[in-house]
Amino acid sequence: MQKTNRNILFNGVKYLAIALPLMFAGPIIIYSSFKNQNHPLYYAVLGLGILCCITSMFLFFRGIQTIMKSLFGK
């Protein structure tokens, strides 16, 4: 039976901890940009919200992948 690599597990949890606030911030920023469509920075704020959402999905996937690697090995 293989032991869990705690260092890799901790890295996976760090990825998930960073992804969690971005999961909430991204939709809030997108909603805020859609409420202010006449503002000159509309596209910049919308792009920032989309970037937050994409980053949170990537970090969540990476965190789950890292945790699985620490539990089951390569």
C-alpha positions in Angstrom: 0.0 0.0 0.0 1.3 3.4 -1.0 1.4 6.3 1.4 0.0 9.7 0.6 2.6 12.3 -0.4 1.6 15.2 2.0 3.7 17.8 0.2 1.9 17.2 -3.1 -1.4 17.0 -1.3 -0.8 20.4 0.3 0.0 21.9 -3.1 -3.3 20.6 -4.5 -5.2 22.1 -1.6 -3.4 25.4 -2.2 -4.6 25.4 -5.8 -8.2 24.8 -4.6 -7.9 27.5 -2.0 -6.9 30.0 -4.7 -9.6 28.8 -7.1 -12.4 29.2 -4.5 -12.5 33.0 -4.3 -12.0 33.3 -8.0 -15.1 31.1 -8.5 -17.2 33.7 -6.8 -15.3 36.8 -8.0 -15.5 36.0 -11.7 -19.3 35.9 -12.0 -19.7 38.9 -9.7 -17.3 40.9 -12.0 -19.1 39.7 -15.1 -22.5 40.7 -13.6 -21.2 44.1 -12.6 -19.9 44.7 -16.1 -23.3 43.8 -17.7 -25.0 46.2 -15.4 -22.8 49.0 -16.6 -22.7 48.4 -20.4 -22.5 52.1 -21.2 -19.3 52.7 -19.2 -16.1 53.1 -21.2 -14.4 50.3 -19.3 -17.1 47.8 -20.0 -15.0 45.5 -22.2 -12.0 45.7 -19.8 -14.1 44.7 -16.8 -15.9 42.0 -18.8 -12.5 40.6 -19.9 -11.3 40.6 -16.3 -14.3 38.7 -15.2 -13.9 36.1 -18.0 -10.2 35.8 -17.1 -11.1 35.1 -13.4 -13.6 32.4 -14.4 -11.1 30.7 -16.8 -8.4 30.9 -14.2 -10.6 29.4 -11.5 -11.5 26.5 -13.7 -7.9 25.9 -14.5 -6.8 26.0 -10.9 -9.7 23.8 -9.8 -8.8 21.2 -12.4 -5.1 21.4 -11.5 -5.8 21.1 -7.8 -8.0 18.0 -8.2 -5.4 16.5 -10.5 -2.6 17.2 -8.0 -4.6 15.7 -5.1 -5.3 12.6 -7.2 -1.6 12.3 -8.0 -0.7 12.6 -4.3 -3.2 9.9 -3.3 -2.7 7.4 -6.1 0.8 8.2 -7.4 1.6 8.7 -11.1 
